[in-house]
């Protein structure tokens, strides 16, 4: 993925990270936590819960806090990490563990693979994402979904000098249909949707690709998006459409999608649609 350089200010992670209930309370944390922060994190988890089927577990943590509970297999990934990166990583694993606990897997580790993607316990699929203010994880049994993806971004306009990198000509044509004042924030939703889809498909395809691989269609009233492949990414073929949902809350954009078992993919107008 990424013919570009990493877009640090946007946390372009498309090559790095590849339920039933909302999990947030009772996560061990060191140090004082402001009530407003706690309520915001909890609300983000509740909002994200609505982006996924009921069988999928969702949890959220605060990457600004010092959490306990990192397992030995997980420590290897952050031996040389900066303090900020360490906090983000630990918060992500704590969120993942809390989400897994709702499915009976709370004592399992989530180490990083050679590609830096999370390695989930056998029988589970999952995804992790974070901004500077919230970290989120979603987890499902592999009998429920072949893959899931979540992305969270700060709800602020995507810098216009990045549009040509992130947005295809089709994306930009759609963007022009919206009021000029709204286009920057909508561009950020498109960015997040592409990150979400990439992280969802990666555990299956193991393919790296850039933003230009996906065209996004948004339903701003229904808070839905569709991402269509512009080329083959085996086992997915060109024209494959992935459906997802998005939400805007607590100054963040959250996108989520669930990839049903491949045998259950629906066919419409000769295009495979995964939901």
N, C-alpha and C positions, 0 to 999 in steps of 0.2 A: 504494500500500500504506500501511497504517498510519493508521487513524483516530485512533490514540493519538499521544501525544508519544513521541519516541524514548526507549526504556528504556535509559538510558546504562549502568546497572550490569550489564545483561544483554547489552549490545552488540547490540541489536535491529536487525539489518542487513537485514531482509527486502526492502528496496527498493534496497539498495546494491550487492550483489555477485551480481550474479546469480550407469600403466596397464600391461598386461602385466607390469610390474615395479615394484619399490619403489626409489625413487631418493632417496638421502640423502648418501652418501659423496662426498667430493671437492668439496663446495660451498665456494667461496672465502669465507672469513670472516676478519675482522680482530679481533685481541684474543684473550685466553685463553678457552678453552671448557672448563668442568669436564667430566670424564669422565661423571659421573652425568647431566648435562644432555644430552650427546651420545648416551648410551645410551637415554635416555628419548625423545628426538626420533626416533631410529632405530626404536625399538620402536613408537612411534605410527604411523610410516609402514608398518611391517610389518603391524600390526593393521588399519590402514585398507585395505591391499592386499586383505584378505579380504572387504571389503564390496563389491567390484566385480568384473566379469568380467575374465578374464585379459588381454584386449586393452587394458585401460585402465592408464595409467601414473600412479603415485602418488609424490609427493615431500613431504618435510617439512623445515622450517627452524626456527630459533630466533629469534623476533621481539625477543628481548632483546639480540641481537648486532648488530654493525655489518657488514653485508654489502657487497660491491662488485658492480658489474656492472649497475647500472640504465642503461637505454638512454634516448637523448634524448627519444624519443616518450613515454616513461613519466614523465619528470621533471615534465612539465607538471601532472600531477595532484597534486603535493605541494609546489608552490612556496611555499604559505603554511602548510604542515603543521607541527605541533608535532614536536619530536624523537621522541617516542614514536610518533606516527602515521607519521612518515617511516620509522622502523625497521620497523614492521609492514608498511608498503607494500612496502618494498624486500625484506623477507624473503618476502613473498607472491610478488613477481615472480621472485625467485631460485628459489623452489620451483617456480613454473610453468615457468620456463625449464629447470630440471633435469628435470621431468616430460616436457616437450616433447622434450628431447634424446633420450630413449629411443625416441621416434617419428620421429626424424630432423629435428626442427624447433628444435633448440637455439639457433639464432642469430636467432630471431624475437623481436620485441618484443610486449608485451601492454599497449597503452595503455588508458586509461579513456575510455569514451564519454561523451556529454553527460549520461547518466543515472548515471554513475559506475561502471557495470558494466564488467568486463574485456572488451576487444575481442580475440578470439582470431584467430590467423592463418587465412586461408581453408583449409578442409579439416579444421579442428580444432574441438572443443568442449571446454569446461573449466569449472572452478570453483575458487574460493579461499576459505579460511576461516582464522580464527586465534583463539586465546585469548592471554592474556598470556604463556604459556609455550611454545606451539607454533603454527606456521603450516603449513597443509597445502594442497596443490593436486592436483587430479586432471585428467588430460587424455586425450582419446580422439580418434581419427579420426572425422569425421562419417559415414563409411560404417559405423562400428561403433555409434554412438549419435547420436540427434538432440539429446540434451542429457544432461549429468550434473550432479549436485549433491553437495556435501560441506559438512557443518557440524561444527564442533568447539566444545565448551563445557566450562567447568570442571565437574567432577563434584561438585557441591554442590547442596543443595536449592534449588528455585526458591522465592523468598520468597512466602509465602502471600498477601500483599496484592496480588500480581500474578496470582493464579490466574484471577480473573474477567476479566482482560484477555487472557490467553493461552489459557485453556481454555474450550471450548464446554461446554454442558450435557452433551453426550454424552461429552466427555473427562472431565468431573468425575464422571459416573456410573461410567465405567470405573475411574477413580482410586479410588473408594470400595470397589472390590472387592479392593484391595491392603491389606496391614497399614498402619495409620496411620503407623507409624514410617518406612515406605518411601515414602510418598506424595510428599514433597518432591523426592526424587531422581528418582522416576518422572515427576513433572511436568516436570523439567528435560529428560528424554529426549523428552517430548512437544514441548516448546518447540523442541529441536534438530531433531526430525523435521520440524516445520512450517517452520523456517528452510531446511532442506535441500530440501524439496519446492518451496518458493517460488523458491529460487535455480535449481533445475533447470528449472522450467517458464517462468521469466521470459524467457529468450532466444527462446522460441517465441511466447509470448502477448504479451509486452511490457506486461503488465497488472500494476498495483500492487494488492495486496489485503491484508486484515488477517488476524490469527490466527483470527477467527471464520469464515473461508472454508473451513477444513479441520477435519474430525473425524479423530482418530487412533485406531487400534486397535493394541495392542501384543501381541506374542508374546514374553514375557520369557524363555521357555525356548529359543526358536529364534533370539532376537535379531533379530526381524523387526518391521517396522511397515507399516501400510497407512494412507494418507491419502486421505480421500474429500472431493471438492468439494461444498460446499453450494449452489453456484450455477454458472451458466455462466461460463467464462473461455475465450473462443474462442482456439484451436479445440477446447478441452476443454469437455465438457458437464457439467452438474450430475449428480452420481452417479459421475463418473469416479473410479477408484481407482488410486492410485500406490503401488507396492510398494517398500520400501527395507529396509536393514539398519542395525543399530547395534552399537556395541561400547563397553565400559567398560575403560579402561586408563590407567595412569600419571596418575590423578586427572583424566582428561578423559572426556567423552562424545563419541563420533564417530558421526555418521549419514551414510549415503551412499545414493544411488539413481542408477540408470541408466535413461534414457528411450530405449528402442529406437526405431529408425526407425518413424515413425507407422504406416506400412503394415503393420508386423509386430505391432501391438497386438492382444492377444487379447480375444475377446468371451466374457463369461460372465454368464448371467442378464441379458442386455441391458445390462450395464454394461461399459464399456471399461476394461480393466485394463492399465496400462503397467508393464513391468518392465525 
